[in-house]
């Protein structure tokens, strides 16, 4: 079975590389791990590149140094926006490789931690979760409206001593739509399709 997977990967990547040689608008790069397993692949034909630019050069993937460099080689330019989880290694890789890109945090990954960081009881027995979601999951608020709503929730639920909430608030310009609602994001601020 493993031999079949390696052979399939070899056939697949060989075909892509042949296509790259013969089609000027086609670009492709891939990389493997130490065991020669395919772990990253980027490709684009002329059509996809146009769509890529139309969507504001937004990229959402598990950004590492190796995959970032592979992406640059495949597309020949940096994305305008990179959306990731709150991984410090990703943040560093993006800062070093995508020096001209704006780094945004995945809203879903931030909010997924809410129950564990403020307590399941608070999230399930009050309107706390609904109120915080109403100000986080919208791009209809401006920064001032977000600030008022955030501080109101924090005060109403006596959460001013919650370090996690303070930390994510400090990073608000990286993940709250109110701070970049004029940027072309095509509705993308999640690295997953989950809500």
C-alpha positions as CSV (number, residue, x, y, z in Angstrom):
1,X,0.0,0.0,0.0
2,X,2.8,2.5,1.0
3,X,4.6,1.7,-2.3
4,X,1.4,2.5,-4.2
5,X,1.0,5.9,-2.4
6,X,4.6,6.8,-3.2
7,X,4.1,5.7,-6.8
8,X,0.9,7.7,-7.1
9,X,2.6,10.7,-5.7
10,X,5.5,10.3,-8.1
11,X,3.1,9.9,-11.1
12,X,1.0,12.9,-10.0
13,X,3.9,15.3,-9.4
14,X,5.7,14.1,-12.5
15,X,2.6,14.9,-14.6
16,X,2.3,18.3,-13.0
17,X,6.0,19.1,-13.7
18,X,5.5,18.1,-17.3
19,X,2.5,20.4,-17.6
20,X,4.6,23.2,-16.0
21,X,7.3,22.7,-18.7
22,X,4.8,22.9,-21.6
23,X,2.2,25.5,-20.4
24,X,3.6,29.0,-19.8
25,X,0.6,30.0,-17.5
26,X,0.8,26.9,-15.3
27,X,2.9,27.0,-12.1
28,X,3.4,24.3,-9.6
29,X,5.6,23.5,-6.7
30,X,5.5,20.6,-4.2
31,X,7.5,19.4,-1.2
32,X,7.9,16.2,0.7
33,X,8.9,15.2,4.2
34,X,11.9,13.2,5.3
35,X,10.1,10.0,4.3
36,X,9.3,11.3,0.8
37,X,5.6,11.7,1.6
38,X,3.9,14.6,-0.2
39,X,3.1,17.3,2.4
40,X,2.6,20.4,0.4
41,X,1.4,21.2,-3.1
42,X,0.6,24.5,-4.8
43,X,-0.5,24.8,-8.4
44,X,-2.3,27.3,-10.6
45,X,-3.2,27.6,-14.2
46,X,-3.8,30.9,-15.9
47,X,-7.5,30.8,-14.9
48,X,-6.8,30.1,-11.3
49,X,-4.2,32.9,-11.1
50,X,-6.8,35.4,-12.4
51,X,-9.2,34.1,-9.7
52,X,-6.5,34.3,-7.1
53,X,-5.9,37.9,-7.9
54,X,-9.6,38.7,-8.1
55,X,-10.1,37.4,-4.6
56,X,-7.6,39.9,-3.2
57,X,-4.6,37.6,-2.9
58,X,-5.9,35.9,0.2
59,X,-4.3,32.7,1.3
60,X,-5.3,30.5,4.1
61,X,-3.2,27.4,4.9
62,X,-0.8,26.0,7.4
63,X,2.0,28.4,6.9
64,X,5.5,27.1,7.5
65,X,8.9,28.3,6.2
66,X,8.9,25.5,3.7
67,X,5.4,25.9,2.5
68,X,5.7,29.7,2.3
69,X,8.7,29.4,0.1
70,X,7.1,26.8,-2.0
71,X,4.1,29.1,-2.4
72,X,6.3,32.0,-3.5
73,X,8.1,29.8,-6.0
74,X,4.8,28.5,-7.4
75,X,3.0,31.9,-7.7
76,X,5.9,34.2,-8.1
77,X,4.5,36.8,-5.6
78,X,3.4,37.2,-2.0
79,X,-0.3,37.0,-1.1
80,X,-1.8,40.3,0.2
81,X,-3.3,38.5,3.2
82,X,-2.5,35.3,5.0
83,X,-5.0,33.8,7.5
84,X,-3.7,31.4,10.1
85,X,-4.5,30.1,13.6
86,X,-2.6,31.7,16.5
87,X,0.5,29.5,16.1
88,X,3.6,31.5,17.0
89,X,5.8,29.5,14.6
90,X,3.4,30.4,11.7
91,X,3.5,34.0,12.7
92,X,7.3,34.0,12.6
93,X,7.4,32.2,9.3
94,X,5.0,34.6,7.8
95,X,6.9,37.6,9.1
96,X,10.2,36.3,7.6
97,X,8.9,35.0,4.3
98,X,5.8,37.1,3.4
99,X,7.2,40.4,4.4
100,X,4.7,42.4,2.3
101,X,1.6,40.4,3.4
102,X,-1.0,41.3,6.0
103,X,-1.3,38.5,8.6
104,X,-4.8,37.9,10.0
105,X,-5.9,35.4,12.6
106,X,-8.6,32.8,11.9
107,X,-11.7,34.0,13.8
108,X,-13.0,30.4,14.2
109,X,-9.8,29.3,15.9
110,X,-9.9,32.2,18.3
111,X,-13.6,31.8,19.1
112,X,-13.3,28.0,19.3
113,X,-11.4,28.5,22.6
114,X,-14.0,30.7,24.2
115,X,-15.7,28.0,26.4
116,X,-12.5,26.6,27.7
117,X,-11.1,30.1,28.5
118,X,-14.1,31.7,30.2
119,X,-15.9,28.6,31.4
120,X,-18.6,26.3,29.9
121,X,-21.1,27.4,32.5
122,X,-20.8,31.1,31.5
123,X,-21.1,30.2,27.8
124,X,-24.1,27.8,28.3
125,X,-26.2,29.4,31.0
126,X,-26.1,33.1,30.1
127,X,-26.3,35.2,27.0
128,X,-22.6,35.9,27.2
129,X,-21.7,33.7,24.1
130,X,-24.4,35.3,22.0
131,X,-23.5,38.8,22.9
132,X,-19.8,38.3,22.2
133,X,-20.5,36.5,18.9
134,X,-22.8,39.4,17.9
135,X,-19.8,41.8,18.0
136,X,-17.1,39.4,16.8
137,X,-18.8,37.7,13.8
138,X,-19.9,40.8,11.9
139,X,-18.3,43.3,9.6
140,X,-21.1,45.8,10.0
141,X,-19.6,47.4,13.1
142,X,-16.9,50.0,13.0
143,X,-14.0,49.9,15.5
144,X,-15.7,52.3,17.9
145,X,-18.9,50.2,18.0
146,X,-16.9,47.1,18.5
147,X,-15.0,48.7,21.4
148,X,-18.2,49.8,23.1
149,X,-19.7,46.3,22.6
150,X,-16.6,44.5,23.8
151,X,-16.2,46.6,27.0
152,X,-19.9,46.3,27.7
153,X,-19.7,42.4,27.6
154,X,-16.6,42.4,29.7
155,X,-18.1,44.6,32.3
156,X,-21.5,43.0,32.4
157,X,-20.0,39.5,33.0
158,X,-17.2,40.7,35.3
159,X,-14.4,39.4,33.1
160,X,-11.9,42.2,33.4
161,X,-9.5,39.9,35.1
162,X,-9.6,37.2,32.4
163,X,-6.1,37.2,30.8
164,X,-7.1,35.3,27.7
165,X,-9.8,37.8,26.9
166,X,-7.3,40.6,27.5
167,X,-4.8,38.9,25.2
168,X,-7.2,38.4,22.3
169,X,-8.5,41.9,22.7
170,X,-4.9,43.2,22.4
171,X,-4.8,41.3,19.0
172,X,-8.2,42.6,17.9
173,X,-6.8,44.4,14.8
174,X,-5.6,41.0,13.5
175,X,-8.9,39.1,13.7
176,X,-11.9,41.4,14.3
177,X,-13.6,42.5,11.0
178,X,-14.4,45.9,12.3
179,X,-10.7,46.8,11.9
180,X,-10.3,45.8,8.3
181,X,-13.8,45.9,6.9
182,X,-12.7,48.0,4.0
183,X,-10.1,45.4,2.9
184,X,-11.0,43.0,0.1
185,X,-11.3,39.7,2.0
186,X,-14.0,38.0,0.0
187,X,-15.7,37.0,3.3
188,X,-12.6,34.9,4.2
189,X,-11.4,35.2,7.8
190,X,-11.5,31.5,8.7
191,X,-9.0,28.8,7.9
192,X,-12.0,26.4,8.1
193,X,-15.5,26.6,7.0
194,X,-16.8,25.9,10.5
195,X,-18.7,28.5,12.5
